Amino acid sequence: MDQQTGQRESDLVGTAAVPSAYTAFDPASAGSLTDGTLYFRVRVAEDSQAVNYSGYIWVGIDANSDGAIDIFTGVNRQGSTAQNVLRNPGTGSNNSPSTTSIISTDLSPSPYIHTASNYDWAAVGAANYAGTNFDVDGGGATDYFLSFSVPFQDLVNNLNTVGSGRPTAISINQDTTLGFVIATSQQGNTINQDYNGGAISTSSSTTFASLGIITTPTTLTAQEVTVPEPETLFLCLLGLLGRRRRK
């Protein structure tokens, strides 16, 4: 375990052979490059609460290939809250753990309250994983998948405006090269638990690129799938994220 508050539920786990993170993209229609739904899945060490995930999952998105986070999406399950979120980064450079913060104001046009179509928390098993190792970190408990989705158009719209930590508007579509930084936290304005990619100090000033924890650049077109029901995609998320893997 390398996350920094002692909570195994927030420990992102994987190996060179077992992915710790996935993504997929449902483009919705052939006539638009900015609609559709973006899906993420992360693998954590266990379900410590025995009911659901507790805390935040963050996916920081580098939308202009400069190594800095331009917008965050993620999951907020702190206390009684249960929704997915879109948030701006703080006013720092947002290119390393110590320079990254998160604005608490949600950017989503209406709350992404959790439903079966945009959120799933499930034990890793034969129904959702093709492998046979259900406890990849060897911690003695079954790993869990947390999966969530956000409307891609909302990401596009918010990136196309100036915001905190984003001094210029950024135009993207499904063919834009994107990078991702994935992390867990117990706070809504900072990352204080685990970065996906190794034993990374949350106070490190080394850039995400130098640490090797920003994913290999990818387009959403490369992660494209088309499924009839979101629940089906949550069962077998097929688009494999260009990602860093870790024990």
RODO-2510 file (C-alpha; in nm, 4 decimals, decimal comma):
residues 247
     n   res          X          Y          Z
     1     m     0,0000     0,0000     0,0000
     2     d     0,1407     0,3415    -0,0925
     3     q    -0,1499     0,5795    -0,0416
     4     q    -0,0817     0,8284     0,2329
     5     t    -0,3724     0,8242     0,4792
     6     g    -0,3753     0,4537     0,5621
     7     q    -0,7054     0,3746     0,3887
     8     r    -0,6735     0,0715     0,1641
     9     e    -1,0016     0,1534    -0,0072
    10     s    -0,8273     0,4514    -0,1680
    11     d    -0,5170     0,2575    -0,2713
    12     l    -0,5044     0,2354    -0,6527
    13     v    -0,3655    -0,1085    -0,7414
    14     g    -0,2301    -0,2827    -1,0486
    15     t     0,0781    -0,4428    -1,1989
    16     a     0,2536    -0,4504    -1,5343
    17     a     0,0083    -0,7215    -1,6367
    18     v    -0,3043    -0,6032    -1,4520
    19     p    -0,4341    -0,2558    -1,5422
    20     s    -0,5183    -0,0191    -1,2596
    21     a    -0,7244     0,2137    -1,4807
    22     y    -0,9401     0,1954    -1,7918
    23     t    -1,1370     0,4313    -2,0095
    24     a    -1,3915     0,3995    -2,2873
    25     f    -1,5818     0,6406    -2,5067
    26     d    -1,9313     0,6058    -2,6504
    27     p    -1,9527     0,8646    -2,9321
    28     a    -2,3367     0,8685    -2,9337
    29     s    -2,3712     0,9921    -3,2931
    30     a    -2,1638     0,9938    -3,6092
    31     g    -2,2545     1,3535    -3,6839
    32     s    -2,0781     1,5146    -3,3883
    33     l    -1,7238     1,5071    -3,2529
    34     t    -1,8182     1,6506    -2,9141
    35     d    -2,1191     1,4565    -2,7873
    36     g    -2,1224     1,1125    -2,6300
    37     t    -2,0150     0,9773    -2,2927
    38     l    -1,6708     0,9329    -2,1397
    39     y    -1,6258     0,6379    -1,9022
    40     f    -1,3540     0,5687    -1,6462
    41     r    -1,2768     0,2728    -1,4224
    42     v    -1,0161     0,2468    -1,1465
    43     r    -0,9126    -0,0530    -0,9389
    44     v    -0,8674    -0,0135    -0,5632
    45     a    -0,7454    -0,2514    -0,2930
    46     e    -1,0718    -0,3283    -0,1127
    47     d    -1,4111    -0,2110     0,0108
    48     s    -1,3254    -0,0950     0,3626
    49     q    -1,6689     0,0537     0,4297
    50     a    -1,8556    -0,2633     0,3325
    51     v    -2,1216    -0,0506     0,1632
    52     n    -1,9596     0,1683    -0,1039
    53     y    -1,6619     0,3844    -0,1847
    54     s    -1,5968     0,6691     0,0583
    55     g    -1,4047     0,9749    -0,0599
    56     y    -1,3026     1,1234    -0,3944
    57     i    -1,1699     0,9755    -0,7172
    58     w    -1,0040     1,2338    -0,9423
    59     v    -0,9163     1,2225    -1,3116
    60     g    -0,7149     1,5285    -1,4094
    61     i    -0,7200     1,5928    -1,7835
    62     d    -0,4368     1,7541    -1,9775
    63     a    -0,6240     1,8855    -2,2800
    64     n    -0,3456     2,0754    -2,4590
    65     s    -0,0463     1,8426    -2,4087
    66     d     0,1532     2,0792    -2,1875
    67     g     0,1785     1,8387    -1,8943
    68     a    -0,0577     2,0375    -1,6697
    69     i    -0,4123     1,9530    -1,5615
    70     d    -0,6736     2,1705    -1,7338
    71     i    -0,9901     2,0255    -1,5783
    72     f    -1,0885     1,7573    -1,3284
    73     t    -1,3651     1,5058    -1,3446
    74     g    -1,4314     1,2442    -1,0826
    75     v    -1,6475     1,0983    -0,8085
    76     n    -1,7560     1,2644    -0,4860
    77     r    -1,8750     1,0178    -0,2248
    78     q    -1,7833     1,2139     0,0841
    79     g    -2,0353     1,1831     0,3633
    80     s    -2,3888     1,1706     0,2247
    81     t    -2,2895     1,3106    -0,1178
    82     a    -2,3079     1,0690    -0,4106
    83     q    -2,2402     1,2284    -0,7479
    84     n    -1,9880     1,2701    -1,0266
    85     v    -1,8252     1,6094    -1,0677
    86     l    -1,6498     1,8487    -1,3050
    87     r    -1,4158     2,1027    -1,1471
    88     n    -1,1491     2,3515    -1,2454
    89     p    -0,7942     2,3164    -1,1185
    90     g    -0,6650     2,5793    -0,8780
    91     t    -0,4527     2,8797    -0,9700
    92     g    -0,1161     2,6999    -0,9419
    93     s     0,0758     2,5471    -1,2304
    94     n    -0,1037     2,2117    -1,1791
    95     n     0,1804     2,0128    -1,3302
    96     s     0,3063     1,8354    -1,0168
    97     p     0,1552     1,7060    -0,6907
    98     s     0,2657     2,0074    -0,4863
    99     t     0,1405     2,2620    -0,7417
   100     t    -0,2015     2,1052    -0,7975
   101     s    -0,5258     2,2006    -0,6266
   102     i    -0,8943     2,1776    -0,7084
   103     i    -1,1663     2,4424    -0,7001
   104     s    -1,4620     2,3269    -0,4909
   105     t    -1,7288     2,4699    -0,7236
   106     d    -1,8878     2,2093    -0,9479
   107     l    -1,9005     2,2997    -1,3193
   108     s    -2,1663     2,0497    -1,4240
   109     p    -2,4829     2,2161    -1,5615
   110     s    -2,6865     2,0014    -1,3200
   111     p    -2,5671     1,7585    -1,0531
   112     y    -2,4560     1,4181    -1,1824
   113     i    -2,6383     1,2325    -0,9060
   114     h    -2,5349     0,8673    -0,9017
   115     t    -2,7543     0,6229    -1,0912
   116     a    -2,6931     0,2818    -1,2439
   117     s    -2,6082     0,4525    -1,5733
   118     n    -2,3252     0,6787    -1,4477
   119     y    -2,1717     0,5010    -1,1470
   120     d    -2,0842     0,1496    -1,0363
   121     w    -1,8977     0,0009    -0,7391
   122     a    -1,8346    -0,3721    -0,7678
   123     a    -1,5992    -0,6394    -0,6417
   124     v    -1,3506    -0,7566    -0,9039
   125     g    -1,4697    -1,0964    -1,0247
   126     a    -1,5493    -1,3139    -1,3223
   127     a    -1,8469    -1,0975    -1,4200
   128     n    -1,6383    -0,7851    -1,4834
   129     y    -1,2777    -0,9019    -1,5222
   130     a    -1,1231    -1,1498    -1,7656
   131     g    -0,8305    -1,2344    -1,5379
   132     t    -0,8149    -1,4623    -1,2351
   133     n    -0,6251    -1,2482    -0,9821
   134     f    -0,8922    -1,0704    -0,7785
   135     d    -0,6478    -0,9468    -0,5104
   136     v    -0,3672    -0,8023    -0,7171
   137     d    -0,1914    -0,6269    -0,4294
   138     g    -0,1967    -0,9385    -0,2115
   139     g    -0,3610    -0,7512     0,0733
   140     g    -0,5954    -1,0333     0,1666
   141     a    -0,9148    -0,8657     0,0414
   142     t    -1,0888    -0,8692    -0,2955
   143     d    -1,0105    -0,5651    -0,5102
   144     y    -1,2944    -0,3354    -0,6200
   145     f    -1,3721    -0,1528    -0,9442
   146     l    -1,5127     0,1979    -0,9271
   147     s    -1,6602     0,3029    -1,2621
   148     f    -1,8166     0,6351    -1,3551
   149     s    -1,9097     0,8428    -1,6560
   150     v    -1,9521     1,2075    -1,7565
   151     p    -2,1110     1,3701    -2,0624
   152     f    -1,8290     1,4574    -2,3000
   153     q    -2,0066     1,7719    -2,4232
   154     d    -1,9921     1,9185    -2,0712
   155     l    -1,6146     1,8690    -2,0667
   156     v    -1,5883     2,0336    -2,4085
   157     n    -1,8021     2,3313    -2,3060
   158     n    -1,6129     2,4009    -1,9835
   159     l    -1,2681     2,3662    -2,1377
   160     n    -1,3744     2,6152    -2,4027
   161     t    -1,4012     2,8880    -2,1380
   162     v    -1,1385     3,0597    -1,9246
   163     g    -1,1392     2,9247    -1,5702
   164     s    -0,9300     2,9078    -1,2564
   165     g    -0,6033     2,7372    -1,3444
   166     r    -0,6930     2,7631    -1,7147
   167     p    -0,6042     3,1144    -1,8343
   168     t    -0,6954     3,0425    -2,1958
   169     a    -0,9859     2,8537    -2,3501
   170     i    -0,9055     2,5106    -2,4914
   171     s    -1,0977     2,3598    -2,7801
   172     i    -1,1183     1,9799    -2,7881
   173     n    -1,3111     1,7023    -2,9587
   174     q    -1,2935     1,3240    -2,9625
   175     d    -0,9851     1,3339    -3,1872
   176     t    -0,7856     1,5631    -2,9547
   177     t    -0,4868     1,4035    -2,7838
   178     l    -0,5475     1,3926    -2,4079
   179     g    -0,3435     1,2892    -2,1048
   180     f    -0,4821     1,1756    -1,7686
   181     v    -0,3605     1,1904    -1,4083
   182     i    -0,5599     0,9661    -1,1742
   183     a    -0,5672     1,0024    -0,7962
   184     t    -0,7686     0,9535    -0,4777
   185     s    -0,8405     1,1938    -0,1959
   186     q    -1,0435     1,2549     0,1170
   187     q    -1,0732     1,6253     0,0366
   188     g    -1,2577     1,8114    -0,2357
   189     n    -0,9930     2,0770    -0,2973
   190     t    -0,6673     1,8835    -0,2950
   191     i    -0,5203     1,5382    -0,3556
   192     n    -0,3999     1,3824    -0,0316
   193     q    -0,4060     1,0055    -0,0835
   194     d    -0,2790     0,8093    -0,3834
   195     y    -0,1536     0,8940    -0,7313
   196     n    -0,1840     0,6163    -0,9867
   197     g     0,1639     0,5215    -1,0974
   198     g     0,3750     0,4436    -0,7914
   199     a     0,4738     0,5571    -0,4460
   200     i     0,4332     0,9280    -0,5182
   201     s     0,4460     1,1877    -0,2410
   202     t     0,1538     1,4267    -0,2571
   203     s     0,3994     1,7053    -0,1695
   204     s     0,6401     1,6286    -0,4547
   205     s     0,7374     1,9219    -0,6759
   206     t     0,8543     1,6913    -0,9562
   207     t     0,6336     1,7234    -1,2622
   208     f     0,3758     1,4611    -1,3495
   209     a     0,5650     1,3901    -1,6705
   210     s     0,8954     1,3342    -1,4885
   211     l     0,7241     1,1148    -1,2297
   212     g     0,5721     0,9086    -1,5106
   213     i     0,2174     0,9350    -1,3761
   214     i     0,0523     1,1204    -1,6621
   215     t    -0,0788     0,8694    -1,9116
   216     t     0,0496     0,8105    -2,2598
   217     p    -0,1376     1,0636    -2,4795
   218     t    -0,4453     0,9161    -2,6435
   219     t    -0,7523     1,0248    -2,8365
   220     l    -1,1016     0,9245    -2,7332
   221     t    -1,1507     0,7841    -3,0816
   222     a    -0,8876     0,5255    -2,9903
   223     q    -1,0989     0,4272    -2,6869
   224     e    -1,4249     0,4202    -2,8793
   225     v    -1,6905     0,1585    -2,8173
   226     t    -2,0619     0,1570    -2,8863
   227     v    -2,2930    -0,0167    -2,6423
   228     p    -2,6744    -0,0252    -2,6154
   229     e    -2,6883     0,0280    -2,2386
   230     p    -2,4447     0,2035    -2,0014
   231     e    -2,4846    -0,0774    -1,7491
   232     t    -2,3416    -0,3192    -2,0062
   233     l    -2,0303    -0,1080    -2,0401
   234     f    -1,9845    -0,0942    -1,6649
   235     l    -1,9832    -0,4749    -1,6557
   236     c    -1,7049    -0,5083    -1,9131
   237     l    -1,5293    -0,1793    -1,9770
   238     l    -1,3360    -0,2537    -2,2945
   239     g    -1,1449     0,0627    -2,3741
   240     l    -0,8036     0,0229    -2,2095
   241     l    -0,6553     0,3507    -2,0944
   242     g    -0,3046     0,4389    -2,2006
   243     r    -0,1870     0,4306    -1,8420
   244     r     0,0928     0,3806    -1,5929
   245     r     0,0610     0,0563    -1,3998
   246     r     0,1773    -0,0088    -1,0476
   247     k     0,1881    -0,2520    -0,7587
***
